[in-house]
Amino acid sequence: MIGVVVLGSTGSIGESTLDVLARHPDRFRLVAIGANRNVQKLAEQIRRWRPPYAVMANQGAARELASVLGGSVPQTRLLAGEGALEEVATLRETDCVMAAIVGAAGLRSTLAAARAGKRLLLANKESLVMSGPLLMQAVKDSGAVLLPIDSEHNAIFQALPREFDGDFGRAGVRRLWLTASGGPFLRATPAQLAQVTPEQACAHPNWVMGRKISVDSATLMNKGLEVIEASFLFRAKSAQIEVVIHPQSIVHSLVEYVDGSVLAQLGNPDMRTPIAHALAYPERIDPGVEALDLFAVASLGFERPDLDRFPSLRLAYRALQAGGSAPILLNAANEVAVASFLERRLAFHRIPELVEEVLERVAAASVQSLEDVLAADALARRTAMQRLETVTH
């Protein structure tokens, strides 16, 4: 039995992970679940799964959770705080950690799992964007197994040779292609983008996702973060990573080889597929996903991204090329901008503008430690909030 910890269990990735686990009770045992502040959902999961441990990262929410449960599930030990997330990620009985806490909040527990040598299922792309060199070094030092959950990176992982070690030349790889649906505003005019509401931005045409990642998909910042993530996962230079718009979201990504071959991974847009792949790797298990019907799909379309309409992607490439703390600044500024948009304090088209202002005002610096990461993150957030005040007042 493989002991699994699901961090971010109340989000879409977490719920999909629990669904896959439920289909294979003979293979997996749920050790712990964790969330940030969704008390009602975590309480429901505790009652359903009765895991040995449950963690609420937010202290206030943890007290509310204890009150809601009222001691009704005594076999589940309730823990609180960021340190508790790290604790369950490194337990002896933990074999596999699903890192699916959204944003910078999932960084410490992800690093802890890597340092403890666990099988790390990485759905928290911000951990790599913010601390790519630190995380990859931790994986190397501990012997941890890092498996990407983003459908695009999981697709690339499947299309690369199994023995791939980041040496493009030896593997005969020319470049990696990340597909992007283009989100709900692929054909929108600038005037239409200026009027976008949070409800419209969160209505993704193909995927069921959380609000923050849905907005990132609508601005294409999600794809920009994935470009940075791919550079660390596969030791790729920015020139070796190409983004292609593919509205159907059937081809999840591709690997181009020097002999002209292009290998693609296809499937219905359902996150249970990459989750099941990573949970059982190198074996295959049924994730409960409907089989792909090529006759129903009928045709597949591809086009270049419009960087004038979606400047967030250009900003991400710029941050990757700058290196150092630049990706951290990009991610932090974007988190502030997206949160402000969802609160209706910032217009949709102003999201990339705010991010660019932060990148221009804060110089990228060297990053040698987790403290450097957190300092750069905090500086970018302060700068973004200051700039936001001038825009909204």
C-alpha positions as CSV (number, residue, x, y, z in Angstrom):
1,M,0.0,0.0,0.0
2,I,1.3,3.4,-1.0
3,G,0.8,6.1,1.7
4,V,-0.4,9.3,0.0
5,V,-0.6,12.8,1.4
6,V,-2.8,15.3,-0.5
7,L,-1.9,18.9,0.2
8,G,-4.6,21.2,-1.3
9,S,-7.2,18.5,-1.0
10,T,-10.1,20.9,-1.2
11,G,-9.1,22.3,-4.6
12,S,-9.9,20.8,-8.0
13,I,-6.6,18.9,-8.2
14,G,-7.0,17.6,-4.7
15,E,-10.5,16.4,-5.3
16,S,-9.5,14.7,-8.5
17,T,-6.6,13.0,-6.7
18,L,-9.0,11.7,-4.0
19,D,-11.3,10.4,-6.8
20,V,-8.4,8.4,-8.3
21,L,-7.4,7.1,-4.9
22,A,-11.0,6.0,-4.3
23,R,-10.9,3.9,-7.4
24,H,-7.9,2.0,-6.2
25,P,-8.3,1.2,-2.5
26,D,-6.1,-1.9,-2.9
27,R,-3.1,0.3,-4.0
28,F,-3.2,3.5,-2.0
29,R,-3.8,4.5,1.6
30,L,-4.6,8.2,2.4
31,V,-2.3,9.3,5.2
32,A,-3.2,13.0,5.4
33,I,-5.1,15.8,3.7
34,G,-4.5,19.5,4.0
35,A,-6.0,22.8,3.0
36,N,-5.5,26.5,3.6
37,R,-8.9,27.8,4.7
38,N,-11.8,25.9,3.2
39,V,-13.3,24.6,6.4
40,Q,-16.5,23.0,5.2
41,K,-14.9,21.1,2.3
42,L,-12.1,19.7,4.5
43,A,-14.6,18.7,7.2
44,E,-16.6,16.8,4.5
45,Q,-13.4,15.0,3.4
46,I,-12.4,14.1,6.9
47,R,-15.8,12.6,7.5
48,R,-15.6,10.7,4.2
49,W,-12.0,9.5,4.4
50,R,-11.2,9.5,8.2
51,P,-7.5,9.9,7.5
52,P,-4.9,9.7,10.3
53,Y,-4.1,13.4,9.9
54,A,-5.8,16.5,8.6
55,V,-4.1,19.9,8.4
56,M,-5.6,23.4,8.1
57,A,-2.7,25.8,7.3
58,N,-4.7,28.9,8.5
59,Q,-4.8,29.0,12.3
60,G,-8.2,30.7,12.5
61,A,-9.7,28.2,10.0
62,A,-8.2,25.4,12.0
63,R,-10.1,26.5,15.1
64,E,-13.3,26.7,13.1
65,L,-12.7,23.2,11.7
66,A,-12.3,21.7,15.2
67,S,-15.5,23.4,16.2
68,V,-17.4,22.1,13.1
69,L,-16.2,18.5,13.6
70,G,-16.8,18.7,17.4
71,G,-14.7,15.5,18.0
72,S,-16.9,13.5,15.7
73,V,-14.0,11.9,13.9
74,P,-11.6,11.0,16.8
75,Q,-9.3,8.8,14.6
76,T,-8.2,11.9,12.6
77,R,-5.6,14.1,14.3
78,L,-6.2,17.7,13.5
79,L,-3.1,19.9,13.0
80,A,-2.6,23.6,12.2
81,G,-0.1,25.9,10.6
82,E,2.4,25.8,7.8
83,G,4.7,23.7,9.9
84,A,2.0,21.0,10.1
85,L,1.9,20.8,6.3
86,E,5.6,20.1,6.4
87,E,5.2,17.6,9.2
88,V,2.7,15.4,7.3
89,A,4.7,15.6,4.1
90,T,7.7,14.1,5.8
91,L,6.1,11.4,7.9
92,R,7.6,7.9,7.8
93,E,4.4,6.4,6.5
94,T,4.2,9.0,3.7
95,D,5.4,7.6,0.4
96,C,3.9,10.1,-2.0
97,V,2.9,13.8,-1.6
98,M,0.5,15.6,-3.9
99,A,1.6,19.2,-3.8
100,A,-1.5,21.1,-4.9
101,I,-1.7,24.1,-2.6
102,V,-2.1,27.1,-4.9
103,G,0.4,29.9,-4.9
104,A,3.4,30.6,-2.7
105,A,1.6,29.1,0.3
106,G,2.6,25.6,-0.9
107,L,6.3,26.3,-1.2
108,R,7.6,25.2,2.2
109,S,5.7,21.9,2.3
110,T,6.8,21.1,-1.3
111,L,10.4,21.7,-0.4
112,A,10.1,19.6,2.7
113,A,8.7,16.6,0.8
114,A,11.6,16.9,-1.7
115,R,14.2,17.1,1.0
116,A,12.6,14.0,2.7
117,G,13.1,12.0,-0.5
118,K,9.4,11.4,-1.1
119,R,7.7,10.8,-4.5
120,L,6.6,14.4,-5.2
121,L,3.6,14.9,-7.4
122,L,4.0,18.6,-8.3
123,A,0.8,20.5,-9.1
124,N,2.0,23.7,-7.4
125,K,3.8,25.3,-10.3
126,E,4.7,28.3,-8.2
127,S,7.1,26.2,-6.2
128,L,9.3,25.7,-9.2
129,V,8.8,29.2,-10.5
130,M,9.9,30.7,-7.2
131,S,12.5,28.2,-6.1
132,G,13.4,26.1,-9.1
133,P,17.1,25.7,-8.4
134,L,16.5,25.0,-4.7
135,L,13.8,22.4,-5.4
136,M,15.6,20.6,-8.1
137,Q,18.8,20.5,-5.9
138,A,16.7,19.1,-3.0
139,V,15.3,16.4,-5.3
140,K,18.8,15.5,-6.5
141,D,20.3,15.4,-3.0
142,S,17.6,13.3,-1.4
143,G,16.9,10.9,-4.3
144,A,13.2,12.1,-4.4
145,V,11.2,11.3,-7.4
146,L,9.6,14.4,-9.0
147,L,6.6,13.8,-11.3
148,P,4.8,16.8,-12.9
149,I,1.0,17.0,-12.6
150,D,0.4,19.9,-14.9
151,S,-1.1,18.2,-18.0
152,E,1.4,19.9,-20.3
153,H,4.5,18.9,-18.3
154,N,3.2,15.5,-17.6
155,A,2.6,15.1,-21.4
156,I,6.2,16.2,-22.1
157,F,7.5,13.7,-19.4
158,Q,5.6,10.9,-21.2
159,A,6.9,11.9,-24.6
160,L,10.6,12.1,-23.6
161,P,12.8,9.1,-23.4
162,R,12.5,7.4,-19.9
163,E,16.2,7.9,-19.3
164,F,16.1,11.6,-20.2
165,D,18.4,13.5,-17.8
166,G,18.2,17.0,-19.3
167,D,20.8,16.5,-22.0
168,F,18.9,17.6,-25.1
169,G,21.8,16.7,-27.4
170,R,22.2,13.1,-26.1
171,A,18.5,12.5,-26.2
172,G,18.1,14.0,-29.7
173,V,15.6,16.5,-28.5
174,R,15.3,19.8,-30.4
175,R,12.6,21.6,-28.4
176,L,9.5,21.2,-26.2
177,W,6.1,22.4,-27.3
178,L,3.6,23.6,-24.6
179,T,0.0,23.7,-25.8
180,A,-2.4,26.4,-24.5
181,S,-6.1,26.5,-25.0
182,G,-6.0,30.3,-25.4
183,G,-8.7,30.5,-22.6
184,P,-12.1,32.2,-22.9
185,F,-10.8,35.4,-24.6
186,L,-8.8,34.0,-27.5
187,R,-10.7,36.1,-30.0
188,A,-11.5,39.1,-27.8
189,T,-10.8,42.6,-28.9
190,P,-8.9,45.1,-26.6
191,A,-12.2,46.8,-25.9
192,Q,-13.8,43.5,-24.8
193,L,-10.8,42.6,-22.6
194,A,-11.2,45.9,-20.8
195,Q,-14.7,44.9,-19.7
196,V,-14.0,41.3,-18.6
197,T,-15.6,40.3,-15.3
198,P,-14.3,37.7,-12.8
199,E,-17.1,35.4,-13.7
200,Q,-16.2,35.5,-17.4
201,A,-12.5,34.9,-16.7
202,C,-13.2,31.9,-14.5
203,A,-15.4,30.2,-17.1
204,H,-12.7,28.2,-18.9
205,P,-14.0,26.5,-22.1
206,N,-12.3,23.2,-21.5
207,W,-11.0,22.7,-17.9
208,V,-12.6,22.8,-14.5
209,M,-10.1,24.7,-12.3
210,G,-9.9,27.0,-9.4
211,R,-10.5,30.8,-9.7
212,K,-6.8,31.9,-9.6
213,I,-5.5,29.4,-12.2
214,S,-8.6,30.1,-14.4
215,V,-7.7,33.8,-14.5
216,D,-4.1,32.9,-15.2
217,S,-5.3,30.8,-18.1
218,A,-7.3,33.7,-19.4
219,T,-4.3,36.0,-19.4
220,L,-1.9,33.3,-20.6
221,M,0.2,33.9,-17.5
222,N,-0.5,30.3,-16.6
223,K,1.3,29.3,-19.8
224,G,4.1,31.7,-18.9
225,L,4.6,30.1,-15.5
226,E,4.6,26.7,-17.2
227,V,7.4,27.9,-19.5
228,I,9.5,28.7,-16.5
229,E,8.4,25.5,-14.8
230,A,9.5,23.5,-17.9
231,S,12.9,25.1,-17.9
232,F,13.6,23.7,-14.5
233,L,11.9,20.4,-14.9
234,F,13.6,19.5,-18.1
235,R,16.8,21.7,-17.9
236,A,15.6,23.6,-21.0
237,K,16.7,27.0,-22.2
238,S,14.0,29.5,-23.1
239,A,14.7,29.1,-26.8
240,Q,14.0,25.4,-26.5
241,I,10.4,26.0,-25.2
242,E,7.7,27.0,-27.6
243,V,4.1,27.8,-26.8
244,V,1.3,26.9,-29.3
245,I,-2.4,27.7,-29.1
246,H,-4.5,24.6,-29.4
247,P,-8.1,25.5,-28.5
248,Q,-9.4,21.9,-28.3
249,S,-7.0,20.9,-25.4
250,I,-6.7,17.4,-26.8
251,V,-3.0,17.5,-27.5
252,H,-1.5,18.3,-24.1
253,S,2.0,18.9,-25.2
254,L,4.7,17.7,-27.7
255,V,8.4,16.9,-27.9
256,E,10.2,17.7,-31.2
257,Y,13.3,15.5,-32.0
258,V,16.2,16.4,-34.2
259,D,15.2,13.8,-36.8
260,G,11.9,15.7,-37.5
261,S,9.7,13.4,-35.3
262,V,7.2,15.1,-33.0
263,L,5.7,13.0,-30.2
264,A,2.5,14.2,-28.7
265,Q,0.4,13.0,-25.7
266,L,-3.3,13.2,-26.4
267,G,-6.3,12.7,-24.1
268,N,-9.6,14.3,-22.9
269,P,-9.1,17.4,-20.8
270,D,-9.4,15.7,-17.4
271,M,-6.7,16.1,-14.7
272,R,-7.3,12.6,-13.4
273,T,-5.2,11.3,-16.3
274,P,-1.9,12.9,-15.3
275,I,-2.7,12.4,-11.6
276,A,-3.2,8.6,-12.1
277,H,-0.1,8.5,-14.3
278,A,2.1,10.0,-11.6
279,L,0.5,8.0,-8.7
280,A,1.2,4.7,-10.4
281,Y,4.3,5.5,-12.5
282,P,5.8,3.5,-14.2
283,E,2.6,1.5,-14.3
284,R,-0.8,2.6,-15.7
285,I,-4.1,2.6,-13.9
286,D,-7.7,3.5,-14.7
287,P,-8.3,7.1,-13.7
288,G,-12.0,7.0,-14.5
289,V,-11.6,9.2,-17.5
290,E,-13.7,8.7,-20.6
291,A,-11.7,7.3,-23.6
292,L,-10.7,9.8,-26.3
293,D,-13.0,9.6,-29.3
294,L,-10.9,10.7,-32.3
295,F,-13.9,10.6,-34.6
296,A,-15.8,13.0,-32.3
297,V,-12.8,15.3,-32.1
298,A,-12.6,15.3,-35.9
299,S,-10.0,18.0,-36.2
300,L,-7.2,19.7,-34.3
301,G,-6.2,23.4,-34.6
302,F,-2.9,25.1,-33.8
303,E,-1.8,28.7,-34.0
304,R,0.8,31.2,-32.7
305,P,0.0,33.1,-29.5
306,D,-0.7,36.8,-29.9
307,L,1.8,38.5,-27.5
308,D,0.2,41.9,-28.0
309,R,-3.2,40.5,-26.8
310,F,-1.6,38.4,-24.2
311,P,1.5,40.2,-22.9
312,S,1.7,38.0,-19.8
313,L,3.4,35.3,-21.8
314,R,6.0,37.7,-23.1
315,L,6.7,38.9,-19.5
316,A,7.2,35.3,-18.4
317,Y,9.8,34.7,-21.1
318,R,11.5,38.0,-20.1
319,A,11.6,36.9,-16.4
320,L,13.0,33.5,-17.3
321,Q,15.8,35.0,-19.4
322,A,16.6,37.5,-16.7
323,G,17.0,34.7,-14.1
324,G,17.7,35.2,-10.4
325,S,14.7,36.5,-8.6
326,A,12.9,37.7,-11.7
327,P,10.5,34.7,-11.8
328,I,9.7,35.2,-8.1
329,L,8.9,38.8,-8.8
330,L,6.7,37.9,-11.7
331,N,4.8,35.3,-9.8
332,A,4.3,37.5,-6.7
333,A,3.1,40.5,-8.7
334,N,0.8,38.3,-10.6
335,E,-0.8,36.8,-7.5
336,V,-1.5,40.3,-6.2
337,A,-2.9,41.5,-9.5
338,V,-5.1,38.4,-9.9
339,A,-6.4,38.7,-6.4
340,S,-7.2,42.3,-7.0
341,F,-9.0,41.5,-10.2
342,L,-11.1,38.9,-8.5
343,E,-12.0,41.4,-5.8
344,R,-13.1,43.8,-8.6
345,R,-10.4,46.3,-7.7
346,L,-8.4,46.0,-10.9
347,A,-9.5,45.7,-14.5
348,F,-8.6,42.5,-16.4
349,H,-6.4,44.2,-18.9
350,R,-4.4,45.9,-16.1
351,I,-3.2,42.5,-14.7
352,P,-0.1,42.2,-17.0
353,E,0.4,46.0,-16.8
354,L,0.8,45.8,-13.0
355,V,3.1,42.8,-13.3
356,E,5.3,44.6,-15.8
357,E,5.5,47.7,-13.5
358,V,6.8,45.5,-10.7
359,L,9.4,43.9,-13.0
360,E,10.6,47.3,-14.1
361,R,10.7,48.8,-10.6
362,V,12.4,45.9,-8.7
363,A,15.8,44.7,-10.0
364,A,16.3,40.9,-10.2
365,A,18.8,39.6,-7.6
366,S,20.7,36.4,-6.9
367,V,18.8,33.7,-5.1
368,Q,20.8,31.3,-2.9
369,S,18.4,30.3,-0.2
370,L,14.8,30.0,0.8
371,E,15.2,33.2,2.7
372,D,16.2,35.0,-0.5
373,V,13.1,33.5,-2.2
374,L,10.8,34.8,0.5
375,A,12.4,38.2,0.6
376,A,12.0,38.7,-3.1
377,D,8.4,37.5,-2.9
378,A,7.6,39.9,-0.1
379,L,9.3,42.8,-1.9
380,A,7.4,42.2,-5.1
381,R,4.1,42.0,-3.2
382,R,4.8,45.3,-1.4
383,T,5.6,47.0,-4.6
384,A,2.6,45.6,-6.4
385,M,0.3,46.7,-3.5
386,Q,1.8,50.2,-3.6
387,R,1.3,50.4,-7.4
388,L,-2.2,49.1,-7.0
389,E,-3.1,51.8,-4.5
390,T,-2.2,54.5,-7.1
391,V,-4.4,52.8,-9.7
392,T,-7.4,52.2,-7.5
393,H,-7.5,55.6,-5.7
